[in-house]
Amino acid sequence: METLKGRSSLHEHIVVLVFLITVSQGSACEPPSTPECFKRRIEDTFFICEWSTKTNNPNVTFDIHIGEKKFNTSKTTCSILQEVIIIYHPVDIWVEARVGNSSCVSTNRSVVLSRIVKSEAPQNIGMSWSKNNLKLNWTAAGYPVLCEVLFRRSDYLTWENRTTDAAIESSFKHLTLTNLSKDSVYLLQVRCRYNGPKKDLVSLWSDWSPVVTVPAELEHKPEVTITTELLNRSRKVTLEWKAMPHAKWYILNDTQSSRQCPCKKKKAHNTTRSTHTIYVSLSAVDIWVFAQNSAGSSPPAIVQIPAESVAGLTICDKTALDEKFDRKTCREWYEHQDGDTMSQNRIRMKNKKRGEIGKHLTDYVRYLFFEHKRADGKPQTVKMCFFYQKEGVPRKEPQDLTSLTETKTSANLSWKEIPSADQRGFLTHYTLCILKVPSQDEVKECRNISASVTEHYVENLLPGGKYDIVLAGVTRAGKGPEATVTISTLPEDSWMHVWWSVGMLFLFFFLTMICTCILKRIQNKIFPHVPKPVVQDFNPYQPESGEFLEGKEEVDELTLHHLPEVKPAPEDAEETTVLTREWDDGSDLDDRVDSMMSEGISDECLGSTDEAMRSPRGGEMNDRKQIDNEIAMLIYRNGLVFDIKTDSP
């Protein structure tokens, strides 16, 4: 019984195992898709058959049946020559997949193979922005195709579909998607099919191209700053710029590399960084910096580096034209203009053979000559000078000859130098000639002036004269056209002399007034002003009534005696005499005495007269004393008169 149970259990396991093997073998064979057989181009002589399968078994094989023909392959594609199959009549095509002992068959399709064409999927799609239009291009067969484009913005989820004809240009096909946003990033795929004049053809859609990312347009140029360091006969240039959005890399190119001087190979520099260092020679160099991505490049940022130390250069030796070139030497000739950095001037020659250089130079044109060599991987400038193939006389005169200031005997002249393009040679000096007008008997005076100056001071001219001044530039070939200016010196009696005379006259009157004021003050200090005496108005007494007082006139006896001669007193009498003489009206003392007597001398004085008569000696003394007393009543001091009354003893 137990043995029976064991056999039954073993049988069950065997059945399960067989079932699993059968299921596994059945699951290994999945029916492939219906095959498509076609030509890539109408003129091809073979067909390509394609199908797909879901199996991942590496041991699977396929049999492609075309009518009665069978072709075996291990891939999902097969190339078949058109000579071995029927192509102009309908045939059945299918695919049989085999895995081990199992097989599975695709569905059957009846086709006429000669009419079927399928284009290749677009590959390596190029793109560029033009405003808000996106241009796509790729390499493909040169027959018309109709293309379908799936696209969406990178921040959107919905795909858009557009169908458009692709234009043919040589071996390229290109199409344009309009009304997009050039500032956005897009994802797109493209497929195409034949759209030519043969309408009986069955045109199959090509496979979709790989998904392509279209970056936004780079419409702004990089903002570049440079730092230049002067080395030994070379320059180190460090360029820096701000990283630009949507830029994948940057391209740098320069005129030195593009002209292969002094290197043979043209070399552009690509970098993903935002800084780069290059070494350049001492000649003028232009550097272009582009930002670039798969949709195109930005406008270039152009950095101009002028030639180093152009001022003060010497004149080249003509033997430089005859020196032999070597492969490591590069020579440059730039047409030099005033204020020109030479960066825009075309290099006349480089690496020419000996004897061919002079054929490319122009006579009477100034060149800036450079000779470069390469050492330690860096360009170095070993020679730098000015050069003329042939010199001539200047074709223009010095510009804007004028007189800045003119005096009685001199003038200051100024002018602008002749433009270098019109010098036609190296200026050795200027010739300045002075001629007095009118010039019948005058001799022209000429002098040479340095070619490096633009001003000159003319001296030893005559006041009030008129002169013609002539200036011309001179090269080794001769003198050029003359510039003329006429000047007039100031006359001798100029307005300055008039103003000087007026100023002196004004100064004289001013000093006179000051002196007068000073003398007045001194006079007032030494001789003070004498005020006039105040004389009160005399009002004679008039009685209120017309009655006169009656009085009795008494007459006394009066005896007059001859006064003896009075001897002059030592001091008082002399002073009295002097004062009496200086009286206003020149009257004598008697008049003054009479006046005083008339104004009312007291009766006492009259009474004293009798006594004087009685005593002659005593009278004489009394009279003298009386006179002295009366004189003493008037005292004159410092021009003032004081009336002093003294009491009689």
C-alpha positions as CSV (number, residue, x, y, z in Angstrom):
1,M,0.0,0.0,0.0
2,E,2.7,2.4,0.9
3,T,4.6,1.5,-2.3
4,L,1.5,2.2,-4.3
5,K,1.2,5.6,-2.7
6,G,4.9,6.4,-3.4
7,R,4.5,5.5,-7.1
8,S,1.3,7.7,-7.3
9,S,3.2,10.7,-5.8
10,L,6.1,10.2,-8.2
11,H,3.8,10.1,-11.2
12,E,2.2,13.4,-10.1
13,H,5.6,15.1,-9.9
14,I,6.5,13.9,-13.4
15,V,3.2,15.2,-14.8
16,V,3.8,18.6,-13.2
17,L,7.3,18.7,-14.5
18,V,6.2,17.9,-18.1
19,F,3.5,20.5,-17.9
20,L,6.0,23.1,-16.7
21,I,8.4,22.3,-19.5
22,T,5.6,22.4,-22.1
23,V,4.4,25.8,-20.7
24,S,8.0,27.1,-20.7
25,Q,8.6,26.0,-24.2
26,G,5.3,27.5,-25.4
27,S,6.0,30.8,-23.7
28,A,9.4,31.0,-25.4
29,C,7.8,31.3,-28.8
30,E,5.8,34.5,-29.3
31,P,4.4,35.2,-32.8
32,P,6.3,38.1,-34.5
33,S,4.5,41.1,-36.2
34,T,3.5,41.1,-39.8
35,P,6.6,41.8,-41.8
36,E,7.1,44.9,-44.1
37,C,9.2,44.6,-47.2
38,F,10.3,47.7,-49.0
39,K,13.0,49.7,-50.8
40,R,14.7,52.7,-49.2
41,R,15.0,54.3,-52.6
42,I,13.3,53.6,-55.8
43,E,16.5,52.9,-57.6
44,D,17.7,50.3,-55.1
45,T,18.0,46.7,-56.3
46,F,17.3,45.0,-53.0
47,F,14.4,44.9,-50.5
48,I,14.5,45.2,-46.8
49,C,12.1,43.2,-44.7
50,E,11.5,44.2,-41.1
51,W,9.3,42.8,-38.3
52,S,9.3,42.8,-34.5
53,T,9.0,40.3,-31.7
54,K,8.5,40.2,-28.0
55,T,10.7,37.3,-27.2
56,N,14.1,37.8,-25.6
57,N,15.4,34.3,-26.2
58,P,18.8,34.6,-28.0
59,N,18.3,31.2,-29.6
60,V,15.3,32.3,-31.6
61,T,15.5,32.1,-35.4
62,F,13.2,33.4,-38.1
63,D,12.0,32.2,-41.5
64,I,10.8,35.0,-43.8
65,H,8.4,33.6,-46.5
66,I,7.9,35.6,-49.7
67,G,5.7,33.6,-52.0
68,E,7.4,30.3,-52.4
69,K,10.7,31.6,-51.2
70,K,12.0,31.2,-47.7
71,F,14.9,33.0,-46.1
72,N,16.4,32.2,-42.7
73,T,17.9,34.8,-40.3
74,S,18.5,35.3,-36.6
75,K,17.7,39.0,-36.7
76,T,14.4,41.0,-37.1
77,T,15.5,42.4,-40.4
78,C,16.6,40.8,-43.7
79,S,17.9,42.1,-47.0
80,I,16.8,40.3,-50.2
81,L,17.8,40.8,-53.8
82,Q,14.9,41.7,-56.1
83,E,16.1,39.1,-58.7
84,V,15.2,36.1,-56.5
85,I,11.7,37.1,-55.6
86,I,8.5,38.1,-57.4
87,I,8.1,41.9,-57.2
88,Y,5.6,42.9,-59.8
89,H,2.8,40.6,-58.8
90,P,1.1,40.1,-55.5
91,V,2.8,37.6,-53.2
92,D,2.1,36.5,-49.6
93,I,4.7,37.3,-47.0
94,W,4.9,36.1,-43.4
95,V,7.4,35.3,-40.7
96,E,7.8,32.1,-38.7
97,A,9.7,32.2,-35.4
98,R,11.4,29.0,-34.1
99,V,12.6,28.3,-30.5
100,G,13.8,24.8,-30.0
101,N,11.1,22.4,-31.2
102,S,8.4,25.1,-31.0
103,S,7.4,27.6,-33.6
104,C,4.9,30.4,-34.1
105,V,3.8,32.3,-37.2
106,S,2.9,35.9,-37.9
107,T,-0.1,37.0,-39.8
108,N,0.0,36.8,-43.6
109,R,0.1,39.9,-45.9
110,S,-0.3,40.0,-49.7
111,V,1.6,42.8,-51.4
112,V,3.2,44.0,-54.7
113,L,6.8,44.6,-53.6
114,S,7.8,46.9,-56.5
115,R,5.5,49.6,-55.3
116,I,6.6,49.8,-51.6
117,V,9.0,52.5,-50.5
118,K,10.0,53.4,-46.9
119,S,12.3,56.3,-46.0
120,E,15.0,56.1,-43.4
121,A,14.4,57.7,-40.0
122,P,16.0,61.1,-39.9
123,Q,19.4,61.0,-38.1
124,N,21.7,63.6,-36.7
125,I,19.2,66.4,-36.9
126,G,20.6,69.9,-36.9
127,M,18.7,72.9,-35.7
128,S,18.9,76.6,-35.6
129,W,16.6,79.5,-34.5
130,S,15.5,82.3,-36.7
131,K,13.4,84.6,-34.5
132,N,10.6,82.4,-33.4
133,N,11.0,79.9,-36.2
134,L,12.9,76.6,-35.7
135,K,14.8,75.2,-38.7
136,L,15.6,71.4,-38.8
137,N,17.9,69.7,-41.2
138,W,19.4,66.2,-41.7
139,T,21.1,64.1,-44.4
140,A,18.8,62.0,-46.5
141,A,18.1,60.8,-50.1
142,G,17.3,63.5,-52.5
143,Y,13.6,62.9,-53.2
144,P,10.6,64.7,-51.9
145,V,9.3,63.6,-48.6
146,L,6.4,64.5,-46.3
147,C,7.4,64.8,-42.6
148,E,5.6,64.5,-39.4
149,V,6.9,66.3,-36.3
150,L,6.0,65.6,-32.7
151,F,7.1,68.3,-30.3
152,R,6.4,69.7,-26.9
153,R,8.0,72.2,-24.5
154,S,10.2,70.6,-21.9
155,D,7.9,71.9,-19.2
156,Y,4.7,70.6,-20.9
157,L,3.3,67.1,-21.0
158,T,1.2,67.4,-24.1
159,W,2.7,66.6,-27.5
160,E,1.8,68.6,-30.6
161,N,1.8,67.2,-34.2
162,R,2.6,69.0,-37.4
163,T,2.9,67.6,-40.9
164,T,4.9,69.6,-43.5
165,D,6.9,69.0,-46.7
166,A,10.6,68.9,-46.3
167,A,12.6,71.0,-48.8
168,I,15.6,69.5,-50.6
169,E,19.0,71.2,-50.7
170,S,21.7,69.1,-52.1
171,S,21.8,66.0,-50.0
172,F,20.1,67.7,-47.1
173,K,16.5,67.9,-46.2
174,H,15.2,70.7,-44.0
175,L,11.9,72.0,-42.6
176,T,10.8,74.9,-40.5
177,L,8.5,74.9,-37.5
178,T,6.9,78.4,-37.1
179,N,5.5,80.3,-34.2
180,L,7.5,78.7,-31.5
181,S,9.1,80.4,-28.5
182,K,12.8,80.9,-29.0
183,D,13.3,81.3,-25.3
184,S,12.0,77.9,-24.5
185,V,13.5,74.4,-24.6
186,Y,11.7,71.8,-26.8
187,L,11.6,68.0,-27.3
188,L,10.8,66.7,-30.7
189,Q,10.8,63.6,-33.0
190,V,10.6,63.4,-36.8
191,R,9.5,60.8,-39.3
192,C,9.0,61.1,-43.1
193,R,7.6,59.2,-46.1
194,Y,8.0,59.5,-49.9
195,N,5.9,62.2,-51.5
196,G,7.2,62.2,-55.0
197,P,5.5,62.3,-58.4
198,K,4.9,58.5,-58.6
199,K,1.5,58.2,-57.2
200,D,1.2,54.4,-57.7
201,L,3.9,53.8,-55.0
202,V,2.9,52.8,-51.5
203,S,4.9,55.1,-49.3
204,L,5.5,53.9,-45.7
205,W,6.3,56.2,-42.8
206,S,9.8,55.9,-41.6
207,D,10.6,55.1,-38.1
208,W,10.7,58.0,-35.6
209,S,13.9,59.7,-35.1
210,P,15.5,59.7,-31.6
211,V,14.1,62.3,-29.3
212,V,16.0,65.5,-29.9
213,T,16.3,68.3,-27.3
214,V,16.2,71.8,-28.8
215,P,17.7,74.5,-26.5
216,A,16.7,78.1,-26.4
217,E,18.3,80.6,-28.7
218,L,21.5,82.4,-27.6
219,E,20.6,85.9,-28.7
220,H,23.0,87.8,-26.5
221,K,26.7,87.9,-26.8
222,P,29.0,87.0,-23.9
223,E,30.1,89.9,-21.6
224,V,33.8,89.5,-21.8
225,T,36.5,91.3,-19.7
226,I,40.2,91.0,-20.4
227,T,43.4,91.3,-18.4
228,T,46.7,91.8,-20.3
229,E,50.1,91.1,-18.9
230,L,53.2,92.2,-20.9
231,L,55.8,89.5,-21.0
232,N,59.1,89.2,-22.8
233,R,58.2,90.2,-26.4
234,S,54.8,88.6,-25.8
235,R,51.5,89.3,-24.0
236,K,49.4,87.0,-21.8
237,V,45.7,87.7,-22.2
238,T,43.2,86.3,-19.7
239,L,39.5,86.5,-20.8
240,E,36.6,86.1,-18.4
241,W,32.9,86.1,-19.1
242,K,29.6,85.4,-17.3
243,A,28.2,81.9,-17.8
244,M,25.2,82.1,-20.2
245,P,22.0,80.1,-19.7
246,H,21.4,77.4,-22.3
247,A,25.1,77.6,-23.4
248,K,26.9,74.2,-23.7
249,W,30.3,75.4,-24.6
250,Y,32.3,78.4,-25.8
251,I,34.4,79.0,-28.9
252,L,37.4,81.4,-29.0
253,N,39.2,82.4,-32.1
254,D,41.7,85.2,-32.9
255,T,43.2,86.8,-35.9
256,Q,46.6,85.5,-35.0
257,S,45.5,81.9,-35.1
258,S,43.2,82.3,-38.1
259,R,46.0,83.9,-40.1
260,Q,48.4,81.1,-39.1
261,C,51.0,83.5,-37.7
262,P,53.4,82.4,-36.5
263,C,51.8,78.9,-36.3
264,K,51.0,76.9,-39.4
265,K,47.7,75.3,-38.2
266,K,44.6,77.3,-37.7
267,K,43.3,76.6,-34.3
268,A,40.1,77.6,-32.5
269,H,39.8,77.1,-28.8
270,N,36.7,75.3,-27.3
271,T,36.0,75.3,-23.6
272,T,33.1,74.7,-21.3
273,R,34.5,77.0,-18.6
274,S,33.9,80.8,-18.3
275,T,37.6,81.8,-18.5
276,H,40.4,81.2,-20.9
277,T,44.1,82.3,-21.3
278,I,45.9,82.8,-24.6
279,Y,49.3,84.2,-25.6
280,V,49.5,86.8,-28.4
281,S,52.2,88.8,-30.0
282,L,52.7,92.6,-29.7
283,S,50.8,93.3,-32.9
284,A,47.1,94.1,-33.0
285,V,44.9,91.1,-32.3
286,D,41.1,90.6,-32.4
287,I,39.6,87.9,-30.3
288,W,36.1,86.5,-30.9
289,V,34.1,84.7,-28.1
290,F,31.0,82.7,-29.0
291,A,28.6,80.9,-26.8
292,Q,27.2,77.8,-28.5
293,N,24.6,75.0,-28.1
294,S,23.0,72.5,-30.4
295,A,20.6,75.1,-31.8
296,G,23.3,77.6,-32.8
297,S,25.7,80.1,-31.5
298,S,25.4,83.6,-30.0
299,P,26.6,86.8,-31.6
300,P,30.3,87.1,-31.1
301,A,31.9,89.3,-28.4
302,I,34.8,90.9,-30.2
303,V,37.7,92.0,-28.0
304,Q,40.3,94.3,-29.7
305,I,43.8,94.3,-28.3
306,P,45.8,97.2,-29.9
307,A,49.4,97.0,-30.9
308,E,51.8,97.5,-28.0
309,S,53.8,100.8,-27.7
310,V,53.2,102.2,-31.2
311,A,54.4,105.7,-30.2
312,G,58.1,106.4,-30.6
313,L,58.9,103.6,-33.0
314,T,61.9,103.8,-35.3
315,I,62.1,103.6,-39.1
316,C,62.7,100.2,-40.5
317,D,65.7,99.3,-42.5
318,K,64.9,98.5,-46.1
319,T,67.0,95.4,-46.0
320,A,64.2,93.7,-44.1
321,L,62.6,93.1,-47.5
322,D,65.6,91.1,-48.6
323,E,66.1,89.0,-45.6
324,K,65.4,85.3,-46.0
325,F,62.4,83.8,-44.3
326,D,62.3,80.6,-42.4
327,R,59.3,78.5,-41.5
328,K,59.3,79.7,-37.9
329,T,59.2,83.3,-38.8
330,C,56.1,85.4,-39.6
331,R,56.1,89.0,-40.8
332,E,53.2,91.3,-40.9
333,W,52.7,94.7,-42.6
334,Y,49.7,96.7,-41.5
335,E,48.5,99.9,-43.3
336,H,48.8,102.5,-40.5
337,Q,46.4,105.4,-40.1
338,D,46.2,108.1,-37.5
339,G,44.5,106.7,-34.3
340,D,44.2,103.2,-35.9
341,T,44.7,100.2,-33.8
342,M,45.6,98.2,-36.9
343,S,43.1,95.5,-35.9
344,Q,40.9,96.1,-38.9
345,N,43.7,96.5,-41.4
346,R,44.4,93.6,-43.7
347,I,47.8,91.9,-43.4
348,R,49.5,92.5,-46.7
349,M,51.7,89.4,-46.6
350,K,52.9,86.6,-44.4
351,N,55.4,83.9,-45.0
352,K,56.2,85.1,-48.5
353,K,59.3,84.1,-50.3
354,R,62.2,86.5,-50.6
355,G,61.7,88.9,-53.5
356,E,57.9,88.6,-53.5
357,I,57.2,91.0,-50.7
358,G,57.8,94.2,-52.6
359,K,55.2,93.2,-55.2
360,H,52.4,93.4,-52.6
361,L,53.3,96.7,-51.0
362,T,52.0,100.1,-52.2
363,D,54.2,103.1,-52.7
364,Y,53.8,106.2,-50.4
365,V,51.8,104.1,-47.9
366,R,53.0,103.9,-44.3
367,Y,53.1,100.4,-42.9
368,L,53.6,99.1,-39.4
369,F,56.0,96.2,-39.6
370,F,56.1,93.2,-37.2
371,E,58.3,90.1,-37.2
372,H,57.2,87.2,-35.0
373,K,58.7,84.0,-34.0
374,R,57.4,81.1,-31.9
375,A,59.3,80.1,-28.8
376,D,58.2,77.7,-26.0
377,G,54.8,77.4,-27.7
378,K,54.2,81.2,-27.5
379,P,54.4,83.8,-30.2
380,Q,57.1,86.5,-29.7
381,T,57.6,89.8,-31.5
382,V,61.3,90.3,-32.3
383,K,61.0,93.4,-34.4
384,M,58.6,96.3,-34.7
385,C,59.0,99.5,-36.8
386,F,57.5,101.9,-39.4
387,F,58.1,101.3,-43.1
388,Y,57.6,102.9,-46.5
389,Q,58.1,101.0,-49.7
390,K,58.8,104.3,-51.4
391,E,58.6,107.9,-50.1
392,G,57.2,111.0,-51.7
393,V,56.5,114.6,-50.9
394,P,53.4,115.4,-48.7
395,R,50.2,116.0,-50.7
396,K,48.7,118.2,-48.0
397,E,49.8,121.2,-46.0
398,P,49.9,121.4,-42.2
399,Q,46.3,121.8,-41.1
400,D,44.7,124.8,-39.3
401,L,47.7,127.1,-39.2
402,T,46.6,130.0,-36.8
403,S,48.1,132.7,-34.6
404,L,47.0,132.3,-31.0
405,T,48.3,135.5,-29.6
406,E,49.9,138.6,-31.1
407,T,51.9,141.3,-29.3
408,K,53.9,144.3,-30.6
409,T,56.9,142.2,-31.4
410,S,55.9,138.5,-31.3
411,A,53.2,136.0,-32.2
412,N,52.5,132.4,-31.1
413,L,51.7,130.0,-34.0
414,S,49.8,126.7,-33.8
415,W,48.8,124.0,-36.3
416,K,47.8,120.4,-36.7
417,E,50.2,117.8,-38.2
418,I,49.6,116.4,-41.6
419,P,47.6,113.2,-41.6
420,S,49.8,110.2,-41.9
421,A,47.9,109.0,-45.0
422,D,48.9,112.3,-46.7
423,Q,52.5,112.5,-45.5
424,R,53.6,109.9,-48.1
425,G,56.9,109.6,-46.3
426,F,58.6,110.3,-42.9
427,L,58.6,114.1,-42.0
428,T,62.1,115.3,-41.4
429,H,61.1,118.8,-40.4
430,Y,58.9,121.8,-41.1
431,T,60.0,124.9,-43.0
432,L,58.7,128.2,-41.6
433,C,59.1,131.5,-43.6
434,I,58.3,135.0,-42.5
435,L,57.8,137.9,-45.0
436,K,56.8,141.5,-44.1
437,V,54.0,143.0,-46.1
438,P,54.6,145.0,-48.3
439,S,57.6,143.0,-49.4
440,Q,59.3,145.1,-52.1
441,D,62.5,145.5,-50.2
442,E,62.0,142.9,-47.6
443,V,63.9,139.6,-47.4
444,K,62.1,136.4,-46.6
445,E,63.4,134.8,-43.4
446,C,63.1,131.0,-43.2
447,R,63.9,128.6,-40.5
448,N,63.5,124.8,-39.9
449,I,61.3,123.4,-37.1
450,S,61.2,120.0,-35.6
451,A,58.7,117.6,-37.2
452,S,57.5,116.6,-33.7
453,V,56.1,120.0,-32.6
454,T,52.9,121.7,-33.6
455,E,53.5,125.2,-32.0
456,H,56.2,127.9,-32.6
457,Y,56.9,131.3,-31.0
458,V,57.9,134.0,-33.5
459,E,59.9,136.9,-32.0
460,N,61.7,140.1,-33.1
461,L,58.8,141.5,-35.2
462,L,58.2,145.2,-35.7
463,P,55.3,147.0,-33.9
464,G,52.3,147.7,-36.1
465,G,53.6,145.5,-38.9
466,K,51.9,143.0,-41.2
467,Y,53.5,139.6,-41.9
468,D,52.8,136.6,-44.1
469,I,53.8,133.3,-42.5
470,V,54.3,130.2,-44.6
471,L,54.6,126.7,-43.2
472,A,55.3,123.4,-45.1
473,G,56.2,119.8,-44.3
474,V,59.3,118.3,-45.6
475,T,60.2,114.6,-46.2
476,R,63.3,113.0,-47.7
477,A,61.6,113.4,-51.1
478,G,61.1,117.1,-50.8
479,K,58.8,119.9,-49.5
480,G,55.0,119.6,-49.7
481,P,52.2,122.2,-50.1
482,E,52.4,125.4,-48.0
483,A,49.9,126.7,-45.4
484,T,49.8,130.5,-45.1
485,V,48.5,132.8,-42.4
486,T,48.7,136.7,-42.2
487,I,49.3,138.3,-38.8
488,S,49.4,142.0,-37.7
489,T,51.5,143.0,-34.7
490,L,50.1,145.7,-32.3
491,P,51.0,149.3,-32.9
492,E,53.3,151.3,-30.6
493,D,50.6,153.8,-29.4
494,S,48.1,151.2,-28.6
495,W,45.2,151.4,-26.4
496,M,47.4,150.2,-23.6
497,H,49.3,153.5,-23.8
498,V,46.1,155.5,-23.7
499,W,44.9,153.6,-20.7
500,W,48.2,154.2,-19.0
501,S,48.0,157.9,-19.5
502,V,44.4,158.0,-18.2
503,G,45.5,156.0,-15.2
504,M,48.4,158.3,-14.4
505,L,46.2,161.4,-14.7
506,F,43.7,159.8,-12.3
507,L,46.5,159.0,-9.9
508,F,47.7,162.6,-10.0
509,F,44.3,164.0,-9.1
510,F,43.9,161.5,-6.5
511,L,47.2,162.3,-4.8
512,T,46.5,166.0,-5.1
513,M,43.3,165.6,-3.3
514,I,44.9,163.6,-0.5
515,C,47.7,166.2,-0.2
516,T,45.2,169.0,0.0
517,C,43.3,167.3,2.8
518,I,46.5,166.7,4.7
519,L,47.6,170.4,4.4
520,K,44.2,171.6,5.5
521,R,44.4,169.5,8.6
522,I,48.0,170.7,9.4
523,Q,46.9,174.4,8.9
524,N,43.9,174.0,11.2
525,K,46.2,172.5,13.7
526,I,48.8,175.3,13.6
527,F,46.5,178.3,12.8
528,P,43.2,177.7,14.4
529,H,40.2,179.5,13.1
530,V,39.4,182.9,14.6
531,P,35.7,183.4,15.2
532,K,34.2,186.8,14.5
533,P,33.1,188.7,17.7
534,V,29.4,188.7,18.3
535,V,28.1,192.3,18.2
536,Q,24.8,192.8,19.7
537,D,22.4,195.1,18.0
538,F,22.3,198.6,19.7
539,N,18.9,199.8,20.6
540,P,19.1,203.4,21.7
541,Y,16.8,204.2,24.6
542,Q,13.7,205.8,23.5
543,P,11.3,207.0,26.2
544,E,7.8,205.8,26.0
545,S,6.6,209.3,25.9
546,G,7.9,212.1,23.8
547,E,8.8,214.2,26.8
548,F,12.4,214.9,27.4
549,L,13.8,215.1,30.8
550,E,14.9,218.5,31.5
551,G,18.1,218.9,33.3
552,K,20.3,221.7,34.3
553,E,23.5,221.9,32.4
554,E,26.4,222.6,34.7
555,V,29.6,223.9,33.2
556,D,32.7,223.5,35.2
557,E,35.9,225.2,34.6
558,L,38.4,223.1,32.6
559,T,42.0,224.0,32.3
560,L,44.0,222.1,29.6
561,H,47.7,221.6,30.2
562,H,50.3,220.2,27.9
563,L,51.2,216.7,29.0
564,P,54.8,216.0,29.3
565,E,56.4,213.5,26.9
566,V,55.8,210.0,28.2
567,K,58.8,207.7,28.1
568,P,58.2,204.2,26.7
569,A,57.7,201.6,29.4
570,P,60.0,198.7,29.1
571,E,57.5,195.9,28.4
572,D,53.9,196.9,29.0
573,A,54.0,200.1,27.0
574,E,55.6,198.3,24.1
575,E,53.0,195.6,24.1
576,T,50.3,198.2,24.4
577,T,51.7,200.1,21.4
578,V,51.8,197.0,19.3
579,L,48.3,196.0,20.3
580,T,47.1,199.5,19.6
581,R,48.6,199.4,16.1
582,E,46.9,196.1,15.3
583,W,43.5,197.3,16.0
584,D,40.9,196.7,13.4
585,D,40.3,200.2,12.1
586,G,43.9,201.4,12.6
587,S,42.7,204.2,15.0
588,D,45.1,205.6,17.6
589,L,44.9,205.4,21.3
590,D,43.2,208.8,21.6
591,D,40.3,207.7,19.6
592,R,39.9,204.6,21.7
593,V,40.1,206.7,24.8
594,D,37.6,209.1,23.4
595,S,35.4,206.2,22.6
596,M,35.6,204.9,26.1
597,M,35.0,208.3,27.5
598,S,32.0,208.7,25.4
599,E,30.6,205.4,26.4
600,G,30.5,206.6,29.9
601,I,33.4,207.1,32.1
602,S,32.3,207.7,35.6
603,D,32.1,211.1,37.2
604,E,34.7,209.9,39.5
605,C,37.2,209.9,36.7
606,L,36.1,213.4,35.8
607,G,36.5,214.5,39.3
608,S,40.0,213.3,39.4
609,T,40.8,215.8,36.6
610,D,40.5,218.7,38.9
611,E,42.8,217.2,41.3
612,A,45.3,216.6,38.5
613,M,45.1,220.2,37.5
614,R,45.7,221.3,41.0
615,S,48.8,219.2,41.3
616,P,50.8,219.2,38.0
617,R,53.2,216.5,39.1
618,G,50.6,214.4,40.7
619,G,48.3,215.0,37.8
620,E,50.8,213.8,35.3
621,M,51.2,210.6,37.2
622,N,47.5,210.1,37.6
623,D,46.9,210.6,33.9
624,R,49.5,208.0,33.0
625,K,48.1,205.6,35.5
626,Q,44.6,206.2,34.2
627,I,45.7,205.5,30.6
628,D,47.4,202.3,31.8
629,N,44.3,201.3,33.6
630,E,42.1,201.9,30.6
631,I,44.5,200.0,28.3
632,A,44.6,197.2,30.7
633,M,40.9,196.9,30.3
634,L,41.5,195.5,26.8
635,I,43.7,192.4,26.7
636,Y,44.5,190.6,23.4
637,R,45.4,186.9,23.6
638,N,45.7,184.5,20.7
639,G,43.6,186.6,18.5
640,L,40.7,187.1,21.1
641,V,39.8,190.4,22.7
642,F,38.6,190.3,26.3
643,D,37.0,193.4,27.8
644,I,38.1,193.4,31.5
645,K,36.9,196.0,33.9
646,T,39.1,196.6,36.8
647,D,38.2,198.5,39.9
648,S,39.9,201.8,40.5
649,P,41.9,202.0,43.6
